[in-house]
């Protein structure tokens, strides 16, 4: 216990007293709000039952104080290990971008490709593009047009935002022919970080070079015949692109501007946007090498594979049952045929006894006909 206490005291140093008190107060405020909303439930209870519920509420308060400590210690743990991860991320960055070289390429590679070509190919080309494309969530956002720009992506980082609570993603780019920015950011502000409940998201405004914007496409139409204007008519339309991620859906300040249908649509867009951001933060950044090689697998994919295997097993069981039923039906048919043949043979034998001696003699003289006779 002493070692645990020592470790936790070191960890909680990451949070000041005001932060710890704030967590407890936030939970208490939530409970008070809920209590106010459901006060009519308590009023309808009998005094005896109400007394019991009050005792339960006190137990709940004690639980919530412990829960607040859990959130506090978890935040400190996350902060501690995030610092421990950084040296690995730095080494990964240096190798991916050719800042440092892994000791010597294999000799057979040098002889096959030539030393000049090996020297030119620095780092790991298209590392982040391939990693993002191998994840189902982020792959859906990447179009063929986006790939040229994402080849210049050098690194992705995330860091925690304290006020307001949330996190920020940073995308570092090499100089490229698409936009001027060298860093694109996406910040998520959370109402409740533990739920989590998203308040809003803010993205960098991309400074596109003329004619290079990937989030818009320009349509050109020929003027109508007889029109005085002979120049083609140009029209700009929004189009699908990974870089729309940096222009997240915005919540209007006045709720009256939203009807139920628009509010539901906006909520869906925000949830989808947060899903992409949290996937990059929690999966892509921490396991980028595994996503690049294709070794990483989504938990959802594993669950789907398990479901498919169960379905296959059920199908196999059903097929086996059907085969057994078919075999039983065939056995029944065979038994019926044997009974029919038995009846026919008995009828023939009885009819044979009734025949005259002359007919029996004729049969005996003829004997069995040759095969060709039977065919006739």
C-alpha positions as MATLAB code, in Angstrom:
seq = 'XXXXXXXXXXXXXXXXXXXXXXXXXXXXXXXXXXXXXXXXXXXXXXXXXXXXXXXXXXXXXXXXXXXXXXXXXXXXXXXXXXXXXXXXXXXXXXXXXXXXXXXXXXXXXXXXXXXXXXXXXXXXXXXXXXXXXXXXXXXXXXXXXXXXXXXXXXXXXXXXXXXXXXXXXXXXXXXXXXXXXXXXXXXXXXXXXXXXXXXXXXXXXXXXXXXXXXXXXXXXXXXXXXXXXXXXXXXXXXXXXXXXXXXXXXXXXXXXXXXXXXXXXXXXXXXXXXXXXXXXXXXXXXXXXXXXXXXXXXXXXXXXXXXXXXXXXXXXXXXXXXXXXXXXXXXXXXXXXXXXXXXXXXXXXXXXXXXXXXXXXXXXXXXXXXXXXXXX';
ca = [
       0.000    0.000    0.000;
       2.845    2.391    0.799;
       4.290    1.992   -2.710;
       0.878    2.643   -4.257;
       0.407    5.749   -2.151;
       3.845    6.993   -3.127;
       3.178    6.488   -6.827;
      -0.212    8.144   -6.719;
       1.157   11.128   -4.852;
       3.691   11.582   -7.645;
       0.996   11.274  -10.265;
      -1.483   13.657   -8.674;
       1.196   16.312   -8.612;
       0.244   16.872  -12.245;
      -3.047   18.368  -11.094;
      -3.340   21.274   -8.699;
      -5.750   21.513   -5.759;
      -8.214   23.645   -7.704;
      -8.459   21.026  -10.467;
      -9.155   18.262   -7.957;
     -11.789   20.305   -6.183;
     -13.290   21.248   -9.535;
     -13.828   17.614  -10.475;
     -15.677   16.881   -7.257;
     -17.779   20.029   -7.516;
     -18.641   19.296  -11.147;
     -19.977   15.881  -10.191;
     -21.957   17.323   -7.283;
     -23.448   19.993   -9.531;
     -24.513   17.332  -11.997;
     -26.242   15.412   -9.252;
     -27.972   18.519   -7.940;
     -29.240   19.334  -11.430;
     -30.557   15.825  -11.831;
     -32.147   15.988   -8.399;
     -33.908   19.222   -9.332;
     -35.267   17.710  -12.534;
     -36.624   14.644  -10.776;
     -37.741   16.180   -7.492;
     -41.340   15.304   -8.361;
     -40.401   11.612   -8.096;
     -39.312   12.071   -4.486;
     -42.427   14.068   -3.636;
     -44.633   11.196   -4.725;
     -42.877    8.729   -2.424;
     -44.108    7.822    1.025;
     -42.042    9.265    3.919;
     -40.576    5.847    4.735;
     -39.446    5.134    1.174;
     -38.195    8.712    0.771;
     -35.995    8.239    3.833;
     -34.492    5.122    2.243;
     -33.844    6.966   -1.019;
     -32.089    9.767    0.893;
     -29.780    7.144    2.381;
     -29.123    5.778   -1.123;
     -28.327    9.278   -2.376;
     -25.746    9.691    0.355;
     -24.137    6.410   -0.733;
     -24.171    7.708   -4.306;
     -22.413   10.915   -3.217;
     -19.687    8.887   -1.532;
     -19.302    6.815   -4.700;
     -18.999    9.980   -6.805;
     -16.248   11.374   -4.596;
     -14.259    8.170   -5.185;
     -15.062    8.401   -8.903;
     -13.716   11.952   -8.990;
     -10.442   10.667   -7.539;
     -10.392    7.998  -10.254;
     -10.737   10.647  -12.978;
      -8.039   12.691  -11.275;
      -5.587    9.805  -11.071;
      -6.410    8.645  -14.602;
      -5.634   12.117  -15.971;
      -2.323   12.082  -14.121;
      -1.501    8.626  -15.479;
      -2.296    9.709  -19.024;
      -0.079   12.773  -18.622;
       2.752   10.651  -17.223;
       2.686    8.047  -19.992;
       2.202   10.606  -22.732;
       5.597   12.013  -21.719;
       7.100    8.514  -21.756;
       5.801    7.923  -25.299;
       7.392   11.071  -26.739;
      10.945    9.710  -27.267;
       9.498    6.843  -29.342;
       7.444    9.263  -31.454;
      10.569   11.374  -32.004;
      12.590    8.354  -33.182;
       9.729    7.320  -35.469;
       9.606   10.813  -36.982;
      13.357   10.816  -37.628;
      13.340    7.447  -39.408;
      10.158    8.097  -41.410;
      11.456   11.430  -42.698;
      15.065   10.362  -43.267;
      16.528   12.599  -40.561;
      18.517    9.615  -39.300;
      19.400    6.449  -41.171;
      19.018    2.925  -39.948;
      22.395    1.247  -40.223;
      23.109    0.104  -43.801;
      20.686   -1.260  -46.399;
      21.049   -4.979  -47.241;
      23.780   -5.615  -49.845;
      21.422   -7.381  -52.262;
      19.185   -4.269  -52.337;
      22.148   -2.014  -53.158;
      23.285   -4.235  -56.030;
      19.785   -4.647  -57.494;
      18.666   -1.011  -57.330;
      22.008    0.754  -57.445;
      23.548    2.718  -54.575;
      22.504    6.107  -56.022;
      18.804    5.141  -56.020;
      19.000    3.753  -52.478;
      20.664    6.983  -51.309;
      17.935    9.126  -52.926;
      15.063    7.219  -51.302;
      15.123    8.727  -47.818;
      12.945    7.633  -44.946;
       9.699    5.723  -45.540;
       7.756    7.212  -48.492;
       3.982    7.755  -48.057;
       4.149    6.511  -44.453;
       1.216    8.509  -43.057;
      -0.847    8.284  -46.239;
      -0.710    4.484  -46.164;
      -1.329    4.342  -42.398;
      -4.460    6.517  -42.777;
      -5.699    4.506  -45.763;
      -5.374    1.230  -43.852;
      -7.811    2.377  -41.183;
     -11.447    2.010  -42.186;
     -12.638    5.249  -40.551;
     -10.000    7.544  -42.059;
      -9.810    5.698  -45.394;
     -13.424    6.648  -46.133;
     -12.439   10.331  -46.067;
      -9.472   10.091  -48.444;
     -10.159   10.595  -52.154;
      -7.791    9.860  -55.003;
      -7.186   13.614  -55.409;
      -6.169   13.888  -51.722;
      -3.365   11.352  -52.009;
      -0.984   13.732  -53.774;
      -1.171   16.228  -50.890;
      -1.061   13.591  -48.141;
       2.224   12.275  -49.520;
       3.755   15.454  -48.006;
       2.446   14.655  -44.490;
       5.479   14.283  -42.209;
       3.957   13.707  -38.770;
       0.765   13.782  -36.699;
       0.730   14.724  -33.018;
      -1.871   15.372  -30.370;
      -1.804   17.206  -27.075;
      -4.277   17.880  -24.313;
      -6.056   21.220  -24.037;
      -6.816   22.314  -20.491;
      -9.046   25.350  -20.945;
     -11.565   24.616  -22.258;
     -11.078   20.862  -21.818;
     -10.325   18.875  -24.944;
      -7.487   17.928  -27.277;
      -5.695   19.247  -30.352;
      -4.421   17.347  -33.389;
      -1.457   18.710  -35.350;
      -0.642   17.646  -38.925;
       2.875   18.611  -40.060;
       3.466   18.969  -43.806;
       6.519   19.449  -45.975;
       6.495   22.295  -48.461;
       4.085   21.252  -51.177;
       2.360   22.574  -54.318;
      -1.129   22.422  -52.748;
      -1.176   24.873  -49.799;
       1.077   27.292  -47.932;
       0.456   25.943  -44.405;
       3.141   23.758  -42.879;
       0.915   22.808  -39.909;
      -2.828   22.111  -39.962;
      -4.604   21.787  -36.610;
      -7.945   20.488  -35.393;
      -9.067   21.299  -31.842;
     -11.939   19.635  -30.005;
     -13.569   21.442  -27.067;
     -15.445   19.107  -24.753;
     -18.355   19.893  -22.437;
     -17.615   16.677  -20.579;
     -14.311   14.949  -21.263;
     -15.231   11.728  -19.499;
     -18.523   11.094  -21.314;
     -17.327   12.469  -23.824;
     -19.636   15.304  -24.907;
     -18.410   17.547  -27.713;
     -19.092   21.276  -27.535;
     -17.436   22.355  -30.783;
     -14.480   21.709  -33.082;
     -12.169   24.283  -34.670;
      -9.950   23.675  -37.702;
      -7.193   25.562  -39.479;
      -8.143   27.629  -42.495;
      -6.139   26.134  -45.362;
      -4.321   28.599  -47.617;
      -4.692   26.869  -50.974;
      -2.550   27.802  -53.932;
      -4.553   28.985  -56.977;
      -6.300   26.092  -58.683;
      -5.106   23.551  -56.079;
      -8.046   23.530  -53.637;
      -9.013   19.899  -52.991;
     -12.277   20.656  -51.183;
     -13.828   22.335  -54.233;
     -14.130   21.473  -57.891;
     -14.579   23.916  -60.763;
     -17.185   23.070  -63.384;
     -17.001   24.704  -66.792;
     -20.049   24.989  -69.056;
     -20.148   26.160  -72.625;
     -22.342   29.218  -73.224;
     -25.664   28.699  -74.984;
     -25.819   29.156  -78.726;
     -26.545   32.726  -79.721;
     -25.298   34.061  -76.365;
     -23.261   37.270  -76.521;
     -20.866   35.872  -73.885;
     -18.543   33.426  -75.659;
     -16.432   32.584  -72.606;
     -17.121   29.304  -70.745;
     -19.242   29.665  -67.589;
     -17.365   28.486  -64.488;
     -19.102   27.215  -61.361;
     -17.472   26.161  -58.070;
     -18.921   23.271  -56.063;
     -17.954   21.681  -52.758;
     -16.615   18.133  -53.102;
     -15.568   15.243  -50.876;
     -12.051   15.473  -49.474;
     -10.054   14.482  -46.403;
      -9.215   18.168  -46.002;
     -12.883   18.954  -45.216;
     -11.864   17.587  -41.812;
     -10.347   21.016  -41.104;
     -13.698   22.747  -41.764;
     -15.876   21.042  -39.126;
     -19.644   21.561  -38.799;
     -20.492   24.626  -36.729;
     -23.258   24.958  -34.152;
     -25.239   28.205  -34.613;
     -25.223   30.512  -31.597;
     -28.999   30.880  -31.729;
     -30.791   27.537  -31.264;
     -33.920   29.036  -32.807;
     -32.200   28.816  -36.198;
     -32.354   25.015  -35.972;
     -35.449   22.900  -36.494;
     -35.534   19.264  -35.332;
     -34.459   17.850  -38.693;
     -31.484   20.202  -39.063;
     -30.488   19.652  -35.430;
     -30.461   15.880  -35.938;
     -28.424   16.239  -39.141;
     -25.914   18.535  -37.406;
     -25.572   16.128  -34.489;
     -24.821   13.295  -36.904;
     -22.158   15.383  -38.649;
     -20.521   16.327  -35.352;
     -20.491   12.725  -34.152;
     -18.897   11.612  -37.425;
     -16.310   14.390  -37.203;
     -15.427   13.461  -33.607;
     -15.188    9.794  -34.596;
     -12.487   10.668  -37.148;
     -10.593   12.872  -34.686;
     -10.664   10.353  -31.834;
      -9.593    7.547  -34.210;
      -6.531    9.555  -35.276;
      -5.735   10.457  -31.659;
      -6.244    7.060  -30.043;
      -5.365    4.607  -32.820;
      -3.436    6.090  -35.732;
      -0.861    8.177  -33.830;
      -0.042    5.578  -31.185;
       0.144    2.587  -33.568;
       1.093    4.244  -36.873;
       3.683    1.597  -37.795;
       1.144   -1.215  -37.405;
      -1.372    0.679  -39.536;
       1.319    1.280  -42.179;
       2.215   -2.418  -42.372;
      -1.434   -3.476  -42.218;
      -0.908   -5.476  -39.026;
      -3.293   -3.326  -36.996;
      -6.895   -4.513  -36.959;
      -9.958   -2.622  -35.766;
     -11.806   -4.197  -32.827;
     -15.007   -3.704  -34.829;
     -13.527   -5.780  -37.658;
     -12.639   -8.554  -35.205;
     -16.189   -8.553  -33.846;
     -17.542   -8.735  -37.391;
     -15.243  -11.687  -38.166;
     -16.426  -13.469  -35.002;
     -20.039  -12.868  -36.032;
     -19.303  -14.222  -39.524;
     -17.694  -17.347  -38.049;
     -20.714  -17.910  -35.804;
     -23.031  -17.451  -38.790;
     -20.958  -19.941  -40.815;
     -21.124  -22.474  -37.964;
     -24.894  -22.037  -37.746;
     -25.195  -22.486  -41.521;
     -23.057  -25.654  -41.358;
     -25.246  -27.046  -38.554;
     -28.371  -26.301  -40.573;
     -26.890  -27.995  -43.664;
     -25.966  -31.075  -41.611;
     -29.497  -31.253  -40.198;
     -30.952  -30.943  -43.714;
     -28.653  -33.719  -44.982;
     -29.695  -35.981  -42.112;
     -33.365  -35.272  -42.880;
     -32.759  -36.060  -46.570;
     -31.057  -39.364  -45.650;
     -33.973  -40.312  -43.407;
     -36.404  -39.501  -46.232;
     -34.364  -41.667  -48.636;
     -34.389  -44.554  -46.136;
     -38.155  -44.235  -45.825;
     -38.495  -44.239  -49.632;
     -36.315  -47.383  -49.882;
     -38.457  -49.150  -47.307;
     -41.612  -48.185  -49.193;
     -40.132  -49.492  -52.462;
     -39.169  -52.803  -50.816;
     -42.693  -53.208  -49.463;
     -44.172  -52.505  -52.931;
     -41.842  -55.021  -54.574;
     -42.715  -57.595  -51.939;
     -46.413  -57.132  -52.620;
     -45.885  -57.461  -56.404;
     -43.795  -60.618  -56.030;
     -46.438  -62.174  -53.789;
     -49.128  -61.378  -56.358;
     -47.046  -62.925  -59.176;
     -46.375  -66.080  -57.224;
     -50.057  -66.601  -56.435;
     -50.946  -65.985  -60.074;
     -48.311  -68.560  -61.134;
     -49.919  -71.316  -59.065;
     -53.218  -70.757  -60.858;
     -51.643  -71.280  -64.342;
     -52.240  -74.599  -66.213;
     -49.589  -77.254  -66.684;
     -49.461  -76.360  -70.408;
     -48.356  -72.840  -69.805;
     -45.801  -74.007  -67.267;
     -44.408  -76.477  -69.793;
     -44.141  -73.783  -72.482;
     -42.197  -71.584  -70.144;
     -39.875  -74.403  -69.330;
     -39.221  -75.106  -73.038;
     -38.517  -71.484  -73.935;
     -36.099  -70.813  -71.112;
     -34.490  -67.392  -70.700;
     -34.386  -65.129  -73.762;
     -31.061  -63.685  -74.870;
     -30.377  -59.994  -74.075;
     -31.124  -58.817  -77.632;
     -34.550  -60.380  -77.432;
     -35.268  -58.550  -74.194;
     -34.405  -55.268  -75.888;
     -36.909  -55.994  -78.635;
];
